[in-house]
Amino acid sequence: MTGKLPFEALSVDTLAARLGANDALCSHIGKDTSRWKVREVGDGNLNLVFIVEGATGAAVVKQALPYVRLVGDSWPLPLKRSFFEYHALTRQEARAPGSVPAIHHFDESQALIIMEYLSPHIILRRALIEGRQLPNIARDIGLFMARTLFRGSDLHMATKDRKADLALFADNVELCDITENLVFSDPYFDAKMNRHTSPQLDSVVAELRADRDLKVEAQRLKHIFAANAETLLHGDLHSGSIMVTETETRMIDPEFAFYGPIAFDVGMLLANFWMAFFSQRGHEQNGKRDTMRAYLLDVTVDTWSVFRTEFSHLWRTERTGMLYQKSLFEDQGDRLGAEQALDHMLHQVWTDMLGFAGVEVHRRILGLAHNADFET
């Protein structure tokens, strides 16, 4: 496949013929396409995802489609989202090494990324539904968030580099539009694609949509999301965008990446832990889940604690950007001033995080895309 061919969606039947000459793929799985085994495993809302196994290994081939897969071609989406996913993954790897799959190849014209096959990893959401208590996720995810969110901001980056990056990711308009509508607006009125458990939740939904203060707060959070370009976000950091084993955690699928508020990634992630907590009663047929509930609460607390500790460490050791520069504080012997500014920032992140977590819970119950935690 060359970068000059017009876009064509791959299939299980066509992948080997179309990618059989791709050096990056062949170097990882072998050149003999007759021995390739191709499976389509995409269970997300947007993309095709193939696992390709060959004589010498395996790889993942991910391809964007020109529409929302969950809905169909009635909802078109530009292929450029794979461009943003590729660039987000490269930046996340640079800022938090080992936290994302290795990238083997990117073909912009085909909206295609060839990347590391993670095995025996499973999706974190599935692990939590199954009641698995993974020992490292709070540490790994807390470090990932602190390192990517700090190092992608004006606290650390050179101003010229950050502004260029901001301009690049500003073009991820359509995926931002999905978040701006599906997360911050649609749950709060009778939007066409909303769905909820009816009639059981009908009265709750009516009460929520009549709550003026709640709607004002949701729009305040939407304003922050749209206007506060603090750092490069993952943009869709939930338990379905994380793959795990007992010893390793990897973040995937950052195609919603853009520059937004630090608190957004943190809030979305912790909301998914809280939803996993409240869903446990529905998964108790094989025994009580009291220890799993306690584990999930501990994970939530520990994730925030690790994030706060690492963010504070980076503040003290890597604050080289234009914001809160050390020439105003430490270089004048005013370490206390720098700590005061750090405390103020973390308090604001905490406050906004709780709001973002709340709207994430609402949209997962009342909006288009629900959580398997509650429906499996």
Order of alpha helices (4+ residues) and beta strands (2+ residues): alpha-alpha-beta-beta-beta-beta-beta-alpha-beta-beta-beta-alpha-alpha-alpha-alpha-alpha-alpha-beta-beta-beta-beta-alpha-alpha-alpha-alpha
